[in-house]
Amino acid sequence: MYTQIADDLREQITAGALRPGDDVPTEADLAEKWHTSRGPIRNALAALRGEGLIETSRGRPARVVARKANQAVDVSVPFTRWARELGVAPGAQTQELSLRRAGEMGAALGVGADDTIVSVVRLRLLDGRPTMLERLNYTEVAGRRLFEVNLDDVSITEYLSSVGHPIVTLQHVIDAVAADEQDAALLRVPRGTPILRLTRTSRDAEGRIFEASEDRYLSEVVRFTVAASGISTDGHYMRAVGA
């Protein structure tokens, strides 16, 4: 009996009748539908949980899990191109584009605190689902080019490259932070939810920093991967390819 129940639920998930984030019918509802006790229901849910299709937690119905998108961190792939390679539609909703005093961000960009920089806050979406919040900061020379285009329609990385500001080298730092008020509102999660932060420093061909930014990803949607060349000669460490 439990395999029939699992097969039915799996088919609903595959067909899109149950989408990522949707609650699976409760044990009581499933028991009534299948005219069975809760034992087979729990076995069916356990099977789907083992397949990574659902997640369960005490006190609430099981929930369909979104397929996680892998994001390589040892290479630089613009979000728009990465999304299309995954077969999903990228989206952007610009929240802020401003000229402002560098302040504390000056040190990260290699400019003075009183110098002008350009800041962008932009929500990124995959198939219409909020996925990542960008907080981007640019030196004035590079950043002013962003006022020339609709940022909801372009890849900023690719656009800046086309107008003379390509990323030649970069550094990524990954950690986890608690969602602040802005994160919570735009990513639609409770404040304090753990989210993945990718901090990026980009340099031009002369080695000058022109971007110091951070991307905040929903960990339930995205995971980071690193390609490695193997075990080092001392047998302890992995060296990332391209690092």
C-alpha positions in Angstrom: 0.0 0.0 0.0 2.7 2.5 0.9 4.4 2.1 -2.5 1.1 3.0 -4.2 0.7 6.1 -2.1 4.3 7.1 -2.7 4.0 6.5 -6.5 0.8 8.7 -6.5 2.5 11.6 -4.6 5.6 11.3 -6.7 3.6 11.6 -9.9 1.8 14.7 -8.6 5.2 16.3 -7.8 6.7 15.4 -11.2 3.6 16.7 -13.0 3.7 19.9 -11.1 0.4 19.4 -9.3 2.4 19.7 -6.1 5.0 22.4 -6.6 8.1 23.3 -4.5 7.0 24.9 -1.3 3.5 23.3 -1.4 2.3 21.3 1.6 1.7 17.6 1.0 -1.8 16.5 2.1 -1.8 15.7 5.8 -1.5 12.1 7.1 -5.2 12.2 8.1 -6.2 13.4 4.6 -4.1 10.7 3.0 -5.4 8.0 5.3 -9.0 8.9 4.5 -8.3 9.0 0.7 -6.5 5.6 0.7 -8.7 4.0 3.4 -5.7 2.9 5.4 -4.0 3.5 8.7 -1.3 6.1 9.2 1.5 3.4 9.1 1.6 3.1 5.3 1.2 6.9 5.0 4.3 7.5 7.1 6.2 4.8 5.2 5.3 6.5 1.9 6.4 10.0 3.2 9.6 8.5 4.5 10.3 7.0 1.0 9.8 10.4 -0.7 11.9 12.2 2.0 14.7 9.7 1.3 14.5 10.6 -2.4 14.8 14.3 -1.6 11.4 15.1 -2.9 9.9 16.3 0.4 10.9 17.5 3.8 9.1 16.8 7.1 9.2 18.6 10.4 7.3 18.1 13.7 4.1 20.0 13.9 3.4 20.8 10.3 2.6 18.9 7.0 5.3 17.6 4.8 6.4 20.1 2.1 7.7 19.6 -1.4 11.3 20.5 -1.7 12.6 22.7 -4.5 15.4 21.3 -6.7 18.5 23.0 -5.6 20.5 24.8 -8.3 24.3 24.4 -8.1 26.4 27.5 -8.3 30.1 27.1 -9.0 32.3 29.5 -7.0 35.6 28.7 -8.6 34.5 30.4 -11.8 32.6 33.6 -12.6 29.2 33.0 -14.4 26.7 35.8 -14.5 23.4 35.0 -12.8 21.5 35.5 -16.1 23.6 33.0 -18.1 23.7 30.6 -15.2 19.9 30.5 -14.9 19.5 29.9 -18.6 22.0 27.1 -18.5 19.8 25.6 -15.8 16.8 25.8 -18.1 15.0 28.4 -16.0 14.0 32.0 -16.6 16.1 34.6 -14.9 14.4 37.7 -13.6 15.5 41.0 -11.9 13.7 43.7 -9.9 15.9 46.7 -9.2 15.2 48.2 -5.8 17.9 50.9 -5.8 20.4 52.5 -8.1 22.2 55.5 -6.5 25.2 57.7 -6.3 26.4 58.0 -2.8 29.4 58.8 -0.5 31.6 55.7 -0.1 31.8 55.8 3.6 32.9 52.4 5.1 32.6 50.8 1.6 35.5 53.0 0.4 38.1 50.6 1.9 36.7 47.6 0.0 36.7 49.6 -3.3 40.1 51.2 -2.7 38.7 54.7 -2.6 38.4 57.4 0.0 35.4 57.6 2.4 34.3 60.9 0.8 34.6 59.6 -2.8 31.4 58.9 -4.8 30.4 55.3 -5.6 27.5 53.7 -7.3 25.3 51.2 -5.3 22.7 48.8 -6.6 20.2 46.6 -4.7 18.5 44.1 -7.0 16.3 41.1 -6.4 17.0 38.1 -8.7 14.5 35.5 -9.5 14.4 32.0 -11.0 11.1 31.2 -12.8 9.6 34.1 -10.9 10.7 32.9 -7.5 12.8 35.2 -5.3 16.2 33.5 -5.1 19.0 36.0 -4.4 19.4 39.6 -3.3 22.3 41.5 -4.8 24.0 44.4 -3.0 26.4 45.8 -5.5 28.9 48.6 -5.1 31.1 50.1 -7.9 33.7 52.8 -8.3 32.1 55.9 -9.9 33.7 55.4 -13.3 32.4 51.9 -13.8 29.1 52.4 -11.9 27.9 55.5 -13.8 27.5 53.3 -16.9 24.6 51.5 -15.1 22.4 54.6 -15.4 22.4 54.1 -19.2 20.4 50.9 -19.2 17.4 49.3 -17.6 18.9 47.0 -15.0 15.9 44.7 -14.9 16.7 43.7 -18.5 20.5 43.1 -18.5 23.2 41.1 -16.9 25.2 43.8 -15.1 28.4 41.8 -15.4 28.0 41.3 -19.1 27.0 44.9 -19.7 29.9 46.3 -17.9 32.2 44.0 -19.8 30.8 45.2 -23.0 31.5 48.9 -22.1 35.1 48.4 -21.0 34.9 47.0 -17.5 35.4 43.2 -17.7 36.1 41.2 -14.6 39.7 39.9 -15.1 40.3 38.5 -11.6 38.0 38.1 -8.6 37.8 36.8 -5.1 34.8 35.0 -3.5 34.2 34.6 0.2 31.2 32.4 1.3 29.6 32.4 4.7 26.1 32.3 6.2 24.3 35.3 7.7 20.9 35.9 9.3 18.3 37.5 7.0 18.0 41.2 7.9 14.8 43.2 7.5 15.4 43.9 3.8 16.4 40.3 3.1 13.3 39.0 4.8 10.9 41.4 2.9 12.3 40.7 -0.6 13.3 37.0 -0.3 10.0 36.3 1.6 11.5 34.6 4.6 11.3 35.3 8.3 13.8 37.7 9.7 16.8 35.8 11.1 16.5 33.0 8.6 20.0 31.6 7.7 20.9 32.6 4.1 24.1 32.1 2.1 26.2 35.1 1.4 28.7 35.3 -1.4 31.0 38.3 -1.1 32.8 39.3 -4.3 35.7 41.6 -5.1 36.3 42.2 -8.9 39.4 43.6 -10.5 40.2 44.9 -14.0 43.1 44.1 -16.2 45.3 46.6 -14.3 44.5 44.9 -11.0 42.3 47.8 -9.8 39.2 47.0 -7.8 36.0 48.3 -9.4 33.4 46.2 -7.7 32.8 45.1 -4.1 29.5 43.3 -3.7 27.6 40.6 -1.9 24.9 38.2 -3.1 22.5 36.7 -0.6 21.0 33.4 -1.7 18.2 31.3 -0.3 19.9 28.2 0.9 16.8 26.1 0.1 17.2 27.0 -3.6 20.9 27.3 -4.2 24.0 25.4 -3.1 27.6 26.3 -3.9 30.1 23.8 -5.5 33.8 23.9 -6.0 35.7 21.8 -8.5 39.0 20.5 -7.0 42.1 19.1 -8.6 42.6 16.4 -5.9 44.5 15.7 -2.8 47.6 17.8 -2.4 51.1 16.2 -1.9 50.8 16.5 1.9 47.6 14.5 1.7 45.4 17.0 3.6 44.2 19.8 1.4 42.2 20.2 -1.8 43.1 23.0 -4.2 40.2 24.6 -6.1 40.7 24.6 -9.9 41.2 28.1 -11.1 41.7 29.5 -7.6 
